[in-house]
Amino acid sequence: MSRAQPPDTVVLFDGVCNLCNGTVLFIIDRDPEARIRFTALQSQRAAALLAPHGVVPKEEPDSFVLLQDGKLYERSTAALRVARMLKGPWRFLYAFIVVPRPLRDLVYRIIARNRYRWFGREAQCRIPTPELRARFLPETTP
């Protein structure tokens, strides 16, 4: 894969949210083939990846985004599609896709609205260890 071409599966997350950072580490631990790559929603790379979909990142991101095979998924749909790709019993969470999206997203929005209060936040995106750095896209576009 060249630097100019994004990978097939990218998770875009709030880089200052402790819950989101924990979720990324959870995904990495259950994706031993390293199929999923990551970038913070606050990065220039995220803005470049979202632009073709007509999405402009918010200053205060409130969504978990999955770009997979050129398609964009947000909130609960993104989370369930990621769960389906993980090793172990987590992939069975995808069964909740049958729950109507407005109901799933209502639960998602309650968690998203309270995530900083419940889990805290960092002043800036965390820097991954050298072992994990390869799983993250460069923050700026090539």
N, C-alpha and C positions, 0 to 999 in steps of 0.2 A: 504494500500500500504506500503510495507516495504521500508526502506531507500535504499536498494540495487536495487530495481526495479524502473526504471523511470516511471513517469506518462505517460498516453497515449498521451497527447498533451502538448508540450513544445515549447515556443517561445524563441529563442536565439537571443540576441540583443547586439548592441554595448553599453556597460555599461558606456562609458564616453561621449556619444553623447546626447545632450539635446533633439534633435528631437526624438531619439530612446526612451529615458526615458519618454518623454511626450507621446509617442505612447503606451508604456507599461501601463501608468496610464490611458490612454484613454480606452485601452482594459479591464483593471481591472474594470473600472466603468460600462462597458457594458457587463460584464460576471459575473452576480450575482451568478451563480451556481458554480463559481470558477473551471470551467472545464480546463482552461488554466493555466499552470505554467510557470515560467520564470527563465532564468539564463543568465548571461552576457557571451558573446562570449569570453571574456578574462579569464574566470574561468577554473579551472581544470575540473569541472563538464562538461562544454561545450566540452572540448577536449575529454573527455571520451564518451560523447553522440555521437559525430561526428565521432570518430574513426571507428566504425563498418560500416560507410557509405563511408570510404575512404577519408574523409575530414579532413584536418589539419587546425585549425583556424589560420588566418593571424594575424600578430602583429598589423596591422591596419585593423580591420574588415570592410568590405564594403558591407555586406549583412545582410538581415533580414532572419532568418531561422526558419522554422516550422518543428518540428518532430511530426508526427501524425500517430498513429497506426503503428509504425515501419517504416514509409516512411519519406523521407526528401524532403522538398520543400524550394526553395530559391527565393529571390527577389520578383518580382510582384506576382508570383504564391502563395508564402507564404502569402503575405499581403492579397490577395483576398480570400484565404481559411480561414484566420483568420476573415476577415470581415464577411464571411458567417456564422460564429459561434456567432456573436454579436447580442445583443438585439437591437431592433429598426430598422430604415431604413437602417442601415449600411450593413446589410446582402445582400441588393440588389446590392451592388457594385460588388458582385460576377459575375454579368452579364458581366462584362468586361473580363471575362475569355475567351470569344469568340474572343477578339482581339488577333492577333497572338503574341505569347510570345516574339519574338525578338523586336517587337514594344513596348510592355508593358515594357520589361526590359530596352529598350533604355531610356524611361522616368524615370524608376527607377534609372538607373545609373547616369543620370544627377543630380537627387536629391541627391543620395548617394555621388557623387563626391563633391557636394557643401554644404553638410549638416553642416559641422563645421563652414564654413564661414557664412552661413545664420542663423544658430541656436545656434552656439557655442558648447563648449565642457567643460567637467569637468576634473580635474586632476586625478580623480579615480571614480570608480563606486559609485553611491549613496547608502547609507544604508537605506533600507526601514523602515518605521515606524513599530512598533510592530504589528499593525493591518494588515499590508501588508506582513510582513515577511513570513507568512504561504504560500503565493502564490509563493514564490521563492524557488528554489531548493538550498540545501547547495552548496557553491562554490567548495568544494572539494568532491571527490568521497568517499563513505564509505569504 
